[in-house]
Amino acid sequence: MTIQRQYHLPNCTLILEGLSDSTTAVGGQLDTRPLMTMLVNAECRFVGQEQYLSGGRDFFESLVRSVSRYAQEFLSQVPHPKPHGDKPDLVQLHKLKDKNLHRLIVLPVAEAVPAGFGLEMAANSTSSYAANRQGVTVQMDLTTVQLFDLVEAIDQFLADRRTLPDLSVTLEPVSRRYRKADQPIAKRAAPAALGLSTLALSAIAFFLVPVPQVRKPAAIEPSPTETTAKNDDDNTSQPTGTPTPTSTPISDTELEKVLTQAPEINDPTQLGFLQRLLYNKINHSWKTQDSVNQKLEYRLAVGNDGAIVGYKEVGKTPIDARQQTPLPELLYLPTTGSVVATEPVAQFRIVFKPKGVLEVSPWRGYTGKPTLGPEITDATVLQGLKDKLYEQIRQAWSTTPNFSSDLEYRVAVNEEGVIADYQAKNQAAFDYVKQTPLNSLLKPEAAGLSKENKGVFTQKPLAQFQVVFKPNGSLEVSPLKGQ
């Protein structure tokens, strides 16, 4: 059975096709993917270029070695020696002078698969066609962004131990003799000597300048008329502004009126969306988990836009325990009087438990099965949104992972690529969500939530994706199936 692996970056895609050696031991692996031990074809494509590279094992090994060595040389500005002496590499990279481009050259070899041939075509090609392709040198000019997307694709391959585990790159320090020669001590000391000489001449010149005479100014006595006029001006210039009213939370009486008289949001899909939004908001802001040593239960009123309108304790929850929760800082403060009891609200039960456990559920439960709402299903649109989602998460994810398992999330974006909703899909994703940038990228209004909807949930169509954060720092984004 043919095995295919893809390592996709915004500007580069690396595709490997191969087979599995059934005699290779694979026991004890948590990864259930088949182990690729034999490479049949390697293909490298770049965005914006119709031409692509393709070849066998020799081509791919040379590509991995040459790209890794060239990237180190480009970043360090220290030339690296060729490991094979005068023997030319199959794949070579050179910096183009006066241009921000890098020329990738593939020399011809007899066993190379012709460019443009896939696995099936290469297997069925005749020897005469392969012979006609011999002697052809392929070259491509890459931008720096394309080059480092290729570097990251190769890094993802090297971190994937289920694909060609026998292939690795050995990094060795460069010998001191390849370092750029230092300037002579006399040349390096010349600027300092010139500076000292200039400083000495300046000091001599200032020493010859005579000291100026300082005359004490005569005191001026202000007249009574001038003093009185100035005082009058000071008195008239004092501001007499009126105090600005400050925003305050709604009272317990107003909250009770909202809970009993306001129209209640009970649409299952909207309740599900608000439940996820509320959980993500509270969990991200909860910084005092260690101080909670008993169950703290609250009843919340949430507006149509996800804002917390008010809350009150339930059961034996003490009032002074509010400071152990993020609810006071997340509470919506009305600026124009009290909250109108005619605005629709959703009611939720929030439970803070010891050891950082948080529970969020609708106060009266669901009246039906919640859905994810209307979805974007066009394949072309999904591909563009997938690339945009990958790029914005990749740029925002700057922390070093310290988790040992994959973090799996369902992430929804609108037609502009703005993240409107996300949900953890495994326990590790719940535990380490604060190590991801998802909450900072979340924009709930992108789904269509707002106060102007007046209780009608007019959610915009969203594209659903699966996003996986890997312990090695890599990121995977793929369309969500089965929803």
C-alpha positions in Angstrom: 0.0 0.0 0.0 1.3 3.4 -1.0 1.9 5.8 1.9 1.8 9.6 1.5 3.0 12.3 3.8 2.4 16.1 3.3 4.1 18.9 5.1 2.2 22.0 4.2 3.4 25.6 4.8 1.9 28.9 3.4 4.5 29.1 0.6 5.8 25.5 0.3 4.4 22.0 0.3 6.6 18.9 0.7 5.0 15.6 -0.4 6.6 12.2 0.2 5.3 8.9 -1.3 6.7 5.6 -0.2 6.1 2.1 1.1 6.4 0.3 4.4 8.8 -2.5 5.2 6.6 -5.1 7.0 9.6 -6.5 8.8 10.3 -3.3 10.6 9.3 -3.3 14.3 6.6 -0.8 15.1 5.5 -1.9 18.5 5.1 0.4 21.4 4.2 3.4 19.2 1.4 5.7 20.2 1.1 7.0 16.7 -1.1 4.6 14.7 0.0 5.9 11.2 1.8 3.4 9.0 5.6 3.6 9.2 7.2 4.7 5.9 10.6 3.1 5.5 11.1 3.2 1.7 10.9 6.5 -0.3 9.6 6.2 -3.9 9.1 9.8 -4.8 9.7 13.2 -3.1 7.9 16.3 -4.5 8.5 19.9 -3.6 6.1 22.7 -4.7 6.2 26.5 -4.2 3.3 29.0 -4.3 3.5 31.2 -7.4 5.7 28.8 -9.4 4.4 26.4 -11.9 7.6 24.4 -12.0 8.2 22.0 -9.1 10.9 19.5 -8.0 10.6 15.8 -8.0 13.0 12.9 -7.4 13.9 9.8 -5.5 15.8 9.0 -2.4 19.1 10.5 -3.5 17.4 13.7 -4.5 15.6 14.0 -1.2 18.6 13.3 0.9 20.6 15.9 -0.9 17.7 18.4 -0.6 17.6 17.9 3.2 21.4 18.3 3.6 21.8 21.2 1.3 18.9 23.3 2.6 19.9 22.7 6.2 23.5 23.7 5.6 22.6 26.7 3.4 20.1 28.0 6.1 22.8 27.8 8.8 25.3 29.6 6.5 22.7 32.3 5.5 21.8 33.0 9.2 25.3 32.9 10.6 27.1 34.6 7.6 29.9 32.0 8.1 30.7 29.8 5.0 30.2 26.1 5.7 32.6 23.5 4.2 31.2 21.0 1.7 31.1 17.5 3.3 32.0 15.8 0.0 35.0 18.0 -0.9 35.1 18.8 -4.7 32.2 16.4 -5.5 29.2 18.5 -6.4 25.9 18.0 -4.5 22.9 16.8 -6.4 20.9 19.8 -4.9 22.7 23.2 -4.5 21.7 26.6 -3.2 23.4 29.9 -4.0 22.7 33.5 -2.9 22.0 35.8 -5.9 24.1 39.0 -5.5 22.2 42.3 -5.3 18.9 40.4 -5.1 16.9 39.0 -2.2 16.7 35.6 -4.0 18.2 32.2 -3.5 18.8 30.0 -6.5 18.0 26.3 -6.0 19.7 24.0 -8.5 19.1 20.3 -9.1 21.8 18.5 -11.1 20.8 15.5 -13.3 21.1 11.9 -12.1 20.2 8.7 -13.8 17.9 7.5 -11.0 16.0 10.8 -10.7 12.2 10.7 -11.3 11.4 13.2 -14.1 9.9 16.5 -12.9 6.1 16.5 -13.4 5.8 12.7 -12.9 4.0 11.3 -9.9 4.4 7.9 -8.3 2.2 6.0 -10.7 3.5 7.7 -13.8 7.1 7.1 -12.7 6.5 3.5 -12.2 4.9 3.1 -15.7 7.4 5.3 -17.6 9.6 3.7 -20.2 13.4 3.6 -19.9 13.7 5.6 -23.1 11.7 8.5 -21.7 13.9 8.5 -18.5 17.0 8.5 -20.7 15.8 11.5 -22.6 15.4 13.4 -19.3 19.0 12.7 -18.2 21.3 15.6 -18.6 18.7 18.3 -17.7 19.6 20.7 -14.9 16.6 22.3 -13.1 16.9 25.6 -11.3 14.4 27.8 -9.4 14.8 31.2 -7.8 13.2 31.3 -4.3 12.4 34.3 -2.1 13.6 34.3 1.5 10.0 33.5 2.7 9.8 30.5 0.4 13.3 29.3 1.5 12.4 29.3 5.2 9.0 27.7 4.6 11.0 24.9 2.9 13.3 24.8 5.9 10.3 24.5 8.3 8.8 21.8 6.1 12.0 19.8 6.3 12.1 20.4 10.1 8.5 19.0 10.3 9.7 15.9 8.4 12.7 15.4 10.6 10.5 15.6 13.7 8.1 13.0 12.2 9.5 9.7 13.4 6.9 7.7 11.4 8.5 8.8 8.1 12.0 7.5 7.0 13.3 7.3 10.6 16.7 6.3 9.3 17.2 9.7 7.7 18.6 12.5 9.9 20.8 15.6 9.7 23.9 15.8 11.8 24.8 19.3 12.9 28.5 20.0 13.6 30.2 23.2 14.7 32.2 24.9 12.0 36.0 25.0 12.3 37.5 28.3 13.5 39.5 28.6 10.2 36.2 29.3 8.3 35.5 32.4 10.4 36.1 35.8 8.8 39.5 37.2 9.6 39.7 39.9 12.2 41.0 43.4 11.3 44.6 44.2 12.4 44.9 45.8 15.9 46.3 49.0 14.4 43.3 49.4 12.2 40.8 48.7 15.0 42.6 51.1 17.4 42.7 54.0 14.9 39.2 55.4 15.6 39.8 55.3 19.3 43.1 57.1 19.0 41.6 59.8 16.7 38.8 60.3 19.2 41.2 60.8 22.1 43.2 63.3 20.1 40.1 65.3 19.2 39.0 65.3 22.8 42.4 66.6 24.0 42.4 69.5 21.4 38.9 70.5 22.4 39.9 70.6 26.1 42.8 72.9 25.3 40.6 75.2 23.2 38.0 75.5 26.0 40.8 76.2 28.6 41.8 79.4 26.6 38.3 80.8 26.5 37.9 83.5 29.2 35.3 83.0 31.9 32.2 85.3 31.3 31.2 87.8 34.0 27.8 87.2 35.7 25.8 90.2 36.7 23.0 89.8 39.3 19.7 91.2 37.9 18.0 94.0 39.8 15.0 93.0 41.9 11.6 94.3 40.5 9.0 95.1 43.0 5.5 94.4 41.7 2.9 97.2 42.1 -0.3 96.6 44.1 -2.4 97.1 41.0 -0.5 94.5 39.0 -0.8 92.0 41.9 -4.5 92.5 42.3 -5.1 92.1 38.6 -3.1 88.8 38.5 -5.1 87.4 41.4 -8.3 88.3 39.7 -7.2 86.5 36.6 -6.2 83.4 38.6 -9.6 83.2 40.3 -11.5 83.4 37.0 -9.3 80.8 35.4 -10.1 78.1 37.9 -12.2 75.3 36.3 -15.6 74.7 37.7 -16.4 71.4 36.0 -19.2 69.1 37.1 -18.4 65.7 38.4 -18.7 62.8 35.9 -21.0 60.0 36.9 -19.2 56.7 37.2 -20.4 53.3 36.0 -21.6 50.9 38.7 -22.8 47.3 38.6 -26.6 46.7 38.7 -28.1 46.2 42.1 -29.5 42.9 43.4 -33.0 44.2 42.8 -32.3 45.1 39.2 -30.6 41.7 38.7 -33.7 39.9 40.1 -35.9 41.9 37.7 -33.7 40.9 34.8 -33.7 37.2 35.7 -37.5 37.1 36.2 -38.8 39.6 33.6 -36.3 39.8 30.7 -37.0 37.6 27.6 -34.9 34.5 27.9 -32.6 33.2 25.1 -33.4 29.5 24.7 -32.3 28.7 21.1 -30.0 25.6 21.5 -27.4 26.7 18.9 -27.1 30.2 20.4 -26.9 28.8 23.9 -24.2 26.4 22.8 -22.2 29.3 21.2 -22.6 31.5 24.3 -21.7 28.6 26.6 -18.4 28.1 24.8 -17.7 31.8 24.7 -18.4 32.2 28.4 -16.2 29.2 29.3 -13.3 30.5 27.2 -13.6 34.0 28.6 -13.8 33.0 32.3 -11.2 30.2 32.1 -8.7 32.6 30.4 -9.2 35.3 33.1 -9.2 32.9 36.1 -5.8 33.5 37.8 -6.6 32.5 41.4 -7.4 28.7 41.0 -5.1 27.9 44.0 -7.2 30.0 46.4 -10.4 28.1 45.7 -10.8 25.3 48.3 -14.6 24.8 48.1 -17.3 24.7 45.4 -18.4 28.2 44.4 -21.7 28.3 42.4 -23.2 31.3 40.6 -26.2 32.1 38.5 -25.3 34.4 35.6 -27.3 36.6 33.2 -25.5 37.0 29.8 -26.5 39.4 27.1 -27.0 38.6 23.5 -23.4 39.7 22.7 -21.9 37.5 25.4 -21.4 40.2 28.0 -22.0 39.2 31.7 -24.9 41.5 32.8 -25.1 40.2 36.4 -24.6 37.3 38.7 -25.6 36.1 42.2 -24.5 33.3 44.6 -26.3 30.0 44.6 -26.7 27.8 47.7 -24.0 28.1 50.4 -21.5 30.1 48.3 -20.3 33.0 50.5 -20.5 36.5 49.1 -16.9 37.4 49.9 -15.7 34.5 47.7 -16.3 36.6 44.6 -12.8 37.8 44.7 -11.5 34.3 44.2 -13.2 34.3 40.8 -12.8 36.6 37.7 -16.5 37.5 37.7 -16.1 41.0 39.2 -13.6 42.1 36.5 -15.7 40.5 33.7 -19.0 42.1 34.8 -20.5 44.5 32.3 -20.9 48.0 33.7 -23.8 50.0 32.1 -22.9 53.7 31.3 -26.4 55.0 30.8 -28.5 54.0 33.7 -29.6 50.5 34.7 -29.9 47.5 32.4 -33.2 47.4 30.6 -35.2 44.4 31.7 -36.7 44.0 28.2 -33.4 43.0 26.6 -33.0 39.2 26.1 -30.6 37.4 28.3 -29.3 33.8 28.6 -28.9 32.3 32.0 -26.1 30.0 33.0 -24.8 28.0 36.0 -21.1 28.6 36.7 -19.3 26.4 39.2 -15.7 27.0 40.3 -14.2 23.9 41.9 -10.8 23.2 43.6 -7.8 22.3 41.4 -8.9 24.8 38.7 -12.0 22.9 37.6 -14.5 25.1 35.8 -18.1 24.1 34.8 -20.4 26.1 32.6 -24.0 24.9 31.7 -27.3 26.5 30.7 -29.4 27.2 33.8 -32.5 25.4 32.4 -30.6 23.0 30.2 -31.2 22.6 26.4 -34.6 22.4 24.7 -33.1 20.7 21.7 -29.8 19.6 20.1 -27.4 22.5 19.5 -25.6 22.7 16.1 -22.6 24.7 14.8 -24.9 26.8 12.7 -24.5 27.5 8.9 -21.2 26.3 7.4 -18.9 27.4 4.6 -18.4 24.3 2.4 -16.9 25.6 -0.9 -13.6 23.7 -1.4 -11.8 26.7 -2.9 -12.9 29.1 -0.2 -12.0 26.5 2.5 -8.4 26.2 1.1 -7.9 29.9 1.2 -9.3 30.2 4.7 -7.2 27.3 5.8 -4.0 29.0 4.7 -5.1 32.3 6.3 -5.9 30.5 9.6 -2.5 28.7 9.7 -0.6 32.0 9.0 -2.3 34.0 11.7 -2.0 31.3 14.4 1.7 30.6 13.4 2.6 34.3 13.7 0.8 34.7 17.1 2.2 31.4 18.6 5.5 32.6 20.1 5.6 30.6 23.4 7.8 27.5 23.7 5.6 24.4 24.3 6.0 22.5 27.5 3.3 20.0 26.9 3.9 16.4 25.9 0.7 15.6 24.0 -1.1 17.1 21.0 -3.6 19.9 21.7 -6.6 19.4 19.5 -9.2 22.2 18.9 -12.2 22.9 16.7 -11.7 26.4 15.3 -14.4 28.3 13.3 -13.6 31.3 11.1 -15.9 33.6 9.1 -15.5 34.4 5.4 -12.8 37.0 6.2 -10.7 34.4 8.1 -11.5 36.0 11.6 -11.7 33.4 14.4 -15.2 33.5 15.8 -15.3 30.3 17.9 -13.1 27.5 19.2 -13.5 24.5 21.4 -11.0 22.1 23.0 -11.4 18.5 21.8 -9.1 16.6 24.2 -8.0 16.9 27.8 -4.6 18.2 27.0 -6.2 21.0 25.0 -8.3 22.0 28.1 -5.2 21.9 30.4 -2.8 23.9 28.2 -5.2 26.3 26.3 -3.4 29.3 27.8 -0.2 28.3 26.0 -2.0 28.9 22.7 -2.9 32.3 21.1 -6.6 31.2 20.4 -8.2 33.4 23.1 -6.3 36.5 22.0 -7.3 35.9 18.4 -11.0 35.2 19.2 -13.5 37.8 17.9 -17.1 36.5 18.8 -18.7 39.4 16.9 -17.4 37.8 13.7 -20.1 35.1 14.1 -22.9 37.7 14.2 -23.4 38.2 17.9 -24.5 41.7 18.9 -27.0 43.6 21.0 -28.8 44.8 17.9 -30.0 41.2 17.1 -32.7 41.5 19.9 -32.5 37.8 20.7 -32.6 36.5 17.1 -29.5 34.5 16.5 -28.5 35.4 12.9 -25.1 33.6 12.9 -23.0 34.1 9.9 -21.7 31.0 8.0 -18.5 29.7 9.4 -15.8 27.4 8.1 -14.9 24.7 10.6 -11.3 23.5 11.0 -9.3 21.1 13.2 -6.2 22.8 14.6 -3.5 20.7 16.3 -0.6 22.2 18.3 2.3 19.8 18.5 4.8 19.4 21.4 7.7 20.0 18.9 6.3 23.4 18.0 4.7 22.4 14.7 1.2 23.3 13.8 -1.5 21.4 11.7 -4.6 22.9 10.2 -7.2 20.8 8.3 -10.9 21.0 7.4 -13.1 19.5 10.1 -14.8 16.3 8.9 -18.0 14.7 10.0 -19.7 17.8 11.3 
